[in-house]
Amino acid sequence: MQKSLLIDPGKCTGCLQCELACSYDNEGVFNPAKSRIKVFNFHDQGRFVPYTCTQCDEAWCLHACPVEAITVDRASGAKVVADDICVGCKVCTIACPFGTVNYNQSTGKVMKCDLCGGDPECAKACPTGAITYVDADWTGLERMRTWAAKTDAGQRATA
Amino acid sequence: MAWTGKILRVDLNRGTCKDEPLNMKWAMKYLGQRGLATKYLVEEVDPKVDPLSPNNKMIMATGPLTGTCASTAGRYSVITKGALTGAIACSNSGGFFGNEMKNAGYDMIIFEGRAKKPVYLFLEDGNAKLLDAKAFWGSSVWDTEDGIKKKHGDPLIRVASIGIAGEKGVKFACIVNDMHRAAGRSGVGTVMGSKNLKAVAIRGTLGVKVKSPKKFMKAVAAGKKVLADNAVTGQGLPAMGTQVLMNVINEIGALPTRNHLDVKFKGAKNISAEAMAEPRKSDGKANLIRNAACFGCTIGCGRVSAIDRTHYTVVNRPQYQKASGGLEYEAAWALGAATGVDDLDALTFANFICNEQGMDPISFGATVGAAMELYETGVITKKQTGGIELKFGSARALTDLAELTGKGEGFGAEIGLGSKRLCEKYKRPELAMQVKGQEFPAYDSRGIQGMGLGYATANRGACHLRSYTVASEVLGIPEKTDPLTTDGKAGLVKAFQDATAVVDSAGICVFTTFAWTLNDIAPQIDAACEGNWTVEKLLEVGERIWNLERQFNLAAGFTGKDDNLPKRLLKEAAKVGPAKGLVNGLDKMLPEYYQLRGWTKDGVPSNKTISRLAL
C-alpha cells in the first residue's frame, strides 16, 4: 500500500530538521542547500510552510524528461531520478508546475524527493508532527476525525 | 570532522580577506565558538585596548556542532572586548546565520582594523569580499537585511547586521541576524559599528561533516528524545516560551521592579506568557501568533507576535503591524517590570524597535528604569529628557525612548550610554543596576541568592546566561536548592559556569540544559569531533575557558573589587514576598567561590590553577 507525505504547516516551527535529514540521507552531509524538501518562512505573517514534491500520478517531470531518467518506483509511487541517466538538461525543472525538481550544480544532475525508498527521513526527523507519512488514500483521515469529533450528531446518538 | 578547519581573516584597514587554517591544537583545548574565539582574542588583542579602537578585534565563531542535526545546533557567538563593559564579551545568537557561516566553509571570521568607509562582508562558499555599504548605512537591521537580499537577487542569503544604534555608538548595540535573533549583550554591535562594518551576508552550500556519522545520528536521536520527554523543553518552552517564567519569578518575589526598588510587580500578569496568549478585546486575536524555532532546534521557544492594529504605537505605521519576533522573558522584564510598564503591546513594540535598530532590550529597558528613578527623584527633569515625562509606568516614555535610542537621537543618546555611564553623569552611580557596566537581567538576587554571586563574577558583566542557577534554585534542575540561602551556592555557581562555557563552545543552545547534562552532550560532541571528548575533559575545558576569560579581564584592569553588586542589593532588603527582609549575601559566597576556583583571596587565578589548566 502506498503512502504519502502529509504536511501540516500549522505545526511547523521552521527548525529545518527535515532539510538536515534530507540532505544527510541524500548527500551524506548536513546541508540544507541540497535538501529536496524546503521550509518557507513567511516572516511577516508568522507562518512556516514545508514544501516538497507531491509525486503527481501523471508527473510532468517524468513526461518531460528526454532521456527517461525519471521513473516510477512502483512500491512507493515516488518519481525517482536515475543519476546515471540524467544529463542535467533541466527540462523537468521547467515542466514541474510546483518547482519541486531542482538542479544541483555540484553534481550536474537534477534532484527531487524520492520518498527515501518509502521511509522518508524528513517525516522521521520532524519534531512537531508537521510532516507525517500516511496512507496515500487517507491523507484526510486525521482532519476528518477532528471534524467528526466536533459533530453533535454522534453525541446525540450516544446520549 | 565537525570543524571546517578554516578561518577567514578580514582586514578592514586594507580591505583584504584571507583564509588560514584553524589552530587545531587550540581547538582540542578550547573546543570552538566561545572558548576557541576567546583564545584567539587573548592571543591577538591587548586587553587594555579601547574597545572602539581599530586595534580591538571582533570574532564571529561557530562551534563544532553548528550546522549539524544535533538539536539547537545553529549557534554562533561574537567575541570581542565589549563596548559597554570593557570586559571580555561573548554574545551568542541563534537563528540561521551560524549554520550558513559553517556551510560557507568557516569556523570563524576574525575582523580586524577599521574600514575607511562603511562596508559589508559578502561571503559565498569560500569566496569572501568586502563591498561598499553606503546604500545601507543609516538603515535599520530590517531594511539592511531586505536590501542586501534584493541587491544580490538571492532570498536565501543570511544576514547579520547592525542597525542605526550600532552606527551611532549606542553602548549596548547588538548584532541582529535573521530579523530578530541577536548577539545581544555587552555592546558587540557597537564594536562592529566602530569598524564601519554594517553587515555580514552569507550563502553557504558546502555541507557540514561529522567524524562518525552513524554514532553521531544515534547520539543525536537520544538527545532529541531527552528534550522531547522533558517537561520544560518538551512542553513549557514550546507552549509559553521563556515567558513561562514571568508569573513564577514574580510569585517568589524575585522579579526586579522599577529599577530594583521592589521585588514584585503588580502588572506582571499583564505582560506574562498567559497574557500573550489571551485574545484581546479589539480584534479577538492574541499577541502571540505561534512559536518558532532557530536552526535545528527541536524545542522551539521563540515567539512570533503581532501588535493590536489599534494600539497607539502602530496606528498608520503598517511596517509595525506585521508579525515579528515577540517578547522573551528577559525583554518583557526589562521593558516592563524594570520600568513599571505593563502595557503588553507597548512592550512588544519596544522589542520590535530593539530588533529593528539593533539594541539589547535588557540593557535598554534597565537603563530606562534607572533614568526613570533619576527623573522621579528630581535629579533630571524634562529639560534633560527633552520634554519626556519619564515616570515609572509610562508606556509612552518607554516607546518614545526606544525609537530615540535606536537612532541615537535626543535623550535617547543619553539612554544609549547605558545605566552606569548615565548615572555617573548625573552623580548618582549607585542607581545603576549593573556589574562591570552591564545591566542585570530579570532575576533579583535578594530572592535568588546564587544569582547574585553569578552576576558578580560573570566575566562579561551581569548576566543570567553564565550560571543559570535559577534552574536549581527555582525550578529544581538538576536538583532543588533553597533560593533564599547562600549555602552551597559557590559550588553551584562554579559548576554552572564551567558547564555553560562548554555548551557555549559547542554550537548548541544553553536552553538544552534544562533537560541535558554533559552526559547527554558529550556523546554528541565525541561522535562529531576528533579527540576524546569525555564529560571530564569537557568540564576541564569549561573551567579553562572561564579562567582564560578571567585572565583577560584582569589584564584589562578589572580586579576582585569588580566582583560586586550595587549597594541596593546588598543593603536595601526586599520589602515583600518570600525574600522579605533579605539582602544578597555576596560576602558569604565570594571567598568560598574564589577558593573553589583556585584563585587568591583577591580573585586572581593562582599559579597552581594556571598550570593545572594548562593555560
Interface residues (C-beta under 8 A of the other chain):
Chain A: T13 G14 C15 L16 Q17 L20 A21 S23 Y24 E27 G28 V29 F30 N31 P32 A33 K34 H43 D44 Q45 G46 R47 F48 S106 A125 P127 T128
Chain B: G67 T68 C69 F96 N99 N103 L156 M179 G204 T205 L206 G207 V208 K209 V210 P213 M217 K224 A228 P238 I289 R290 N291 A292 A293 C294 F295 G296 C297 T298 G300 G302 V304 S305 A306 K322 A323 S324
